[in-house]
Amino acid sequence: MIQTVKGTRDILPADMPLWLRVEAVAREAFRRYGCSEIRTPIFEKTELFARGVGEATDIVHKEMYTFIDKDSDQTSLTLRPENTASVVRAYIQHKMYNDKAQGEVTKLYYIGQMFRRERPQAGRYRQFYQIGVEVLGHDDPAIEAEVIEMLDWMLKELKITDTTLLINSVGDATSRPAYLEKLRAAAAQQLDKFCDDCKHRYETNALRMFDCKNPNCQALIADLPTITDSLDDASAQHFADFKAHLDARGIAYTVNPRMVRGLDYYTRTAFEIIGGSLGAQNTIVGGGRYDGLSETIGGPPAKGFGFAFGLDRMVLSIPPDEAERLRTASAADVFIVYLGEAAREKSFLIARELRSAGLSVALEFEERKMKKAMAQANKFHARYALIIGDNEIATGMYGLKNMTTGEQESLDLESIKSKLLGG
């Protein structure tokens, strides 16, 4: 039997209410905060990610799905492993920075599939679904606080409250070089004790040694100097202003001076929101500022700040009682139970009329005895069961049973429509 490829999954109907709820709440948050949707190609030129994300990152170094386009001059193409670089590429290509209708900043969001060739684990797949926001055009720290305020609303709306906001500043092009020298000098003293990945990062981008999850390396990392203590005045002020904006909004946070993001384009503010129910892989949302990314991929200077989250992790973070409520929410307004051939034919006509009125109607094509038919109505999580038999057809009065209370009444079709529609 052919099955799914390792690292991929089917999202079955029983779980779809949770996924749709996350997407709906995200779209509502983005509407409230003035973000517009953008959709970019599922694959891009490999150069975009190599230059934008960073040659030394794990994504580019060992996790991308890359292939050669034989119809386009042997161009190397890559299934997108993330979407920030693609959104910034679109922002540059279509000169969105000149769109005065967008105001001083352009707020964009996306929902789509990403691909990374990595070891599958809880909440992490080789094909995964990601939602993100990119705010381009200004470096005001108030933008960063507003974006996190939006995330705070979204998480609360999803009943996800067991979270911690971690923040840090990773400096900028001015302050980072001197710090990297200090970091490399400290790491060099025990370099032989670090894992092979950390040794590679030491050579290519030592700051990313902090991103290692190896327990042995974590103990060594704890003794390394942090960039928070080496910020220049501009970056320090930016970070202070960012924290002040969070304080003014009543948003709690923890400064984690050893937190870095896994992509090279981040500057200054970086953040993660971690959950208390996800185990070791506990990051729900991650993001930060990337003011130099546009220039890196050939565009004009453009300030940027954004975040992304995987839908798998977000769905796993929904509390069990809320997840159960979403799964068992009414899938149908009414389930039609028919008794006899004439009632079966009448059911099709009534179902059509009720659906035309905007109601969700379920019925089966095989007749069942009353008890089994009612059991099916429960499986469909129907609010009501509509009972049709020969007597109901003759009188035009149909049995309508409330599946929650068990109350049953006899009504004509117009009254049934009015009741089901809330009239």
N, C-alpha and C positions, 0 to 999 in steps of 0.2 A: 504494500500500500504506500502510495506517495504521501509524504507528510511535509509540514512546513520546514523550511531551511533553518538550520541552527541559528539562533539569535533573532528569529522573527516569530510573530505570533498572530493568531486570529483573535480579534476582539468580538466576542460572542454577544448575541442579543441581550443576555442577562446582565452584562456589564455596561451596555451602551447608555443606559440612563445616567450613569455616573459620568461618563465621558461627555455626554451632551450637556450635562449640568455644568461641568467645568468650563466648557466652551461658551455656554450661554452667559455665565457669570463674567467670564473674561471679556466677552464682547460688550456686555453692559458697562463694565468698568471702563473699557476703552472709549465707549460712547460718551460717558460722563466726563472724561478727561480730554476729549477732543482729539483722539487718535484715529487715523484713517488706515484702512486695510491696504496692504500691498501683497502681491503674489509674484514671486520670482521663479525662474526655471529650477527644475529639480537637479540639474547638473550645470556646471560652469567650467570655464577654463581652469585647469589645475593651478595655474599661476596666481589666480585670484586668492586662493586659500594659502598657497605657499608664501606669498608676499604679505597678505593681510593677517592671517592667523599666526604665522611664524614658522619658519623652517624647523626650528628646534622643538616645537611643541609635540606632544605625544600624538595629537590629531594628525598633523602633517607627517611626522616622522614614521608612524607605524599604523595609523588607524583609518586612512582614507581608502575609499573604493575608487580607483583610477583606471581609466581605459583609454585606448587610442582611437580617435575618430578617423577612420580610414577614408572618409569622404571629405575631409577638411584638412588636407596637407599634414596628416599625421599629428594633428593637434592633440595634446594630452587633456582629457576631460575628467572631471571628478564629480561623483554624486555628492551633493552638498552635505558636509559634516556639521555645519552650523549655518545660520542665516544672516548674521550681522554683516559679514563681508559682502554678501549678495545684495542686501538692502542698501548699503553704502555705495556699492557699484551702480545700482539703479538710480540712486540719488544724484550721483555724478553724471552718469550717461544721459539722463533726461533733464539735467540742469534744474532739478527741483529747487535748488537754492535760489533761483530767480523767480519762483512762483510767489508773487506778493500776496496771493489769496491765503497762503499758509501762515502769513505773519512772520515774526522774527525767528520762530522755530518751526520745524517740520516734525510732526509726531506720526510715526508709522507703526503699524502692528502687523504681525503675520501669524498664520496657523498652518503648519505643514509638516511634511515628513523629512527627516534627516537620516544620514547613514554613517555609521562608524564601525570599522572592523575591530571590535574589542571583545573581551571575554564577557559573555552574557551573565547577568546576575540580577538580583531582585530590583525591579524598576528600571533596568537598563538593558536595552536590546540593540541589535545591529541595525535594525530599522526602527526608528522611534519617532514619536510625534511631539512637536515642540511649538510652544506659543511664546512670542516675544514682542518687545516694544523697543523702538529706537527713536530717540529724540535728538534731532540734528539742528545745528545752527547757533548754539549758545552754550557757554560754560558756566552759567550762573548755578551755584550750588543749590539754589532754591528749586531748580528743575529736578535735581537728584532727590530732594526731600519729597517733592510732589509725586514723583514716580513711586517712591516707597510708600507714600500715603495711599496711592491707588492700589498697590499690592496689599497693603494692610486691610483695606476695605474688602478686597476680593477674597482674601483668606477668611476673614470673619464671615462673609456671606456664605462661604462653603463650609462653615462651622469648624474650620481648621484653626485651633487656638493654641495648641501645644507647640509653639514655635519660638525661635530666638533669632533676632536680627544681629548679624555680625558685620562690623564695618572696619575698614582700614584705608590708609592712603599708601599707594605704591609709588608715590613721587612722580616726577616727570623727567623729561630729557635733560633738564638742568641739574637736578639734584641726584639723579640715579647713578651716573657714572662713578662719582666719588664713593657712594655707598657700595656699589658693586665691588670696587677694589677692596674695601674693608671686609665685605662678606667673603670674597674669595680668599683673602688672606687668612680669615678665621677658619673657613672650611678646609683649607689646604692642610691644616695641622692634623686633621683626622680623616683625610679623604679616603684612605684605604679601608676605613670602617663603613663607608656609605655603600649603598647598593649600586649596581651598574647604571641604572637609570639616573641616579643622582650624580654619578661621575660624569655621565654624558651631559647632564644639565649644567654641571660645574663648568664645562668647557664652552657651552653654547649660550646659556642664560642662567647664571647662578641663582637669580632671584626665584626661579621655579623649583629650586630644591625644596622650598617650603611647601610645595604642593605634593610632596611624596607622602604616601599613606603607609609606607613600610614602618612597622612599629620600632624596629631597630634604628631606622633613620630619624624617626620622630624624637627619640631620646637625644640624638646628636644635634638635631635642629634646635632643640630647646636652648642650647648654649650659644647659638649664632646671634650676631647683632641684628636688630630689626631696622627696617627702613624708616619706621615712624620716628625714630630718634635722630634721623639724618635728613629730614625734610628741609628744603630751603624755605625762606620766609613766605614766598607766594603759595607753595603747596601746603604749608602749615596753616596759613590763613584760610585757604580754601577748605581744608578739612575742619577747622574750627567753625567756619560759617555753616558748613553742612550739618555739623552736630547741633549747632544753635537752631537751625531750621527744624530738625527732628524734635528737639526739646520743645520748641514752640507748638508743635503739632501733637505733643504728648505721646510720641512714638518711642518706646523703650529700645535700647540697643546696647551691645557690648563691643567694645573696641578689641579686636584681635590683631595685634601687631604682626603676627606670623601668617596671616591669611593672605594668600595671593590667588588670583584666578589662573586657570590653565591655558590662557591665550596671551600671546605676546603684545597684543595691541592695547592692553589696559594702561591707563595713566591715572594718577591721583586716586579718586574714590573707587574702591572696590567693595562689594558687599555680597553676603550670602544670607539666605533665610534657611535655617535648619529645622527639622521636625523631630519630635521626641518619640515617634513611633516607627521609624524607618530603619533602625539598626545602624550599622557602620556607615552605609551609604545614605546619609541623612540630609543631604542638601536638597531642598525643594526648589529654591529659586536662586539664581546667581547672576551677577551683572556688575557693571561699573562704567567708568568713563574711558573713552578711547579717542582723545582729541587728535591724534596723529594718523589715524587709520586712513582717512581720505587721501592724504598726501602719499602714504605708503603705496596705495594702489593706483596712483597717477592722477588724482583729482586735486581740486583747489583746497586750501585750508578749510576745515569744517569741524567744529566742535561736536562731540557726540556722547550720549549717555544712554544705556539701555540695559535690558535684562532678558533672560529666557528661562523657561521651565519646561521640563518634560511632562507630558500628560500622564504617563504611567506613574511617576512619583507623586504627582498631585492627586491622582485618583486613589493611590494607596494611602495618602494622608487624610482622606476623608474619614471621620470617625465612624466606627462600625454601625452605630445606631442610625446615623444619617445615611450611610450607604444602604442599609437595609430599607430605610424609608423610601429612598429613591428607586430602589429595585422593585419594590412592591407598590409603588404609586400606580393609580389606575391606568392600565394600558388601554382600556376601552370604556366609553361611556355606557354602553349597553351591549349585552350578549343576548342574542335571540335564541330562544328555545322553541322549537316547533314539534308538533305532534301530528304526524300523518302527512301524506303526500300533498294534499291540498294546502296544508299549512306550510309545507316546505316551499312550494311555489310562491305563496303569499309572502313568505319571509324575504325572498329575494327582492320583491317590489318594495316592501316596507324598509328594508335595509338601504335600498337606493334612495328612498325619500328622506330617511333620517340623515344619510351621509350628505345629501344635497343641502340639508339644513345646517351642516357644519359639525355634525356629531360623529364620534368614532364608534363604529359598529363592528362587532365580531359575530360570526356564526360559522357553524361547521356544515359540511356538505353531506355528512352521514348522520342519519337520525339516531338519537340515543334516547334511552328511557329517561324519565324526568330526573331521577336522582343523579344519574351519571352526567346528564346535561348541566345540572346545577354545579356539579363538581368541576366541570369544564369552565363554567362561568367564573368560578373562584380562581382557577388557574390563570385565566386571562386578567385577573384583578379588575373585573368589570364592576362599575358602580351599581348597575342595575341589570336585572334579567327581564327580558320581555318575552312573555309566554303566549304562544299562538297555537290554537287548536281549532277544530271544526266549529265549536260553539263561539269562539272569539271572532272567527271570520263571519259567522252569521249575524252576530250582534254589533260588530264593529267596536267592541269594547275588549281591550287586551289587558292581561295581567302584567303589572309592573312591580317587580320585587326589588326592594332595597337590599343589596347584598351585605351591607354593614349591619343594619338594624333587623333585617328579616321581615320588615313590614311590607305587606303586599296590598295593592289597590287595583281597581278596575277602571281604566281610562280609555277615552277615544284617542286616536292617533295625534290629533292636534294638541290635546292636553298633555300627552306624553312628550311631544316635542318641546312644548313650553316648559314642562317640569325639568327635563334634561338640560335645557339651555339656561335654566335658572330664572325663568320668567314666572 
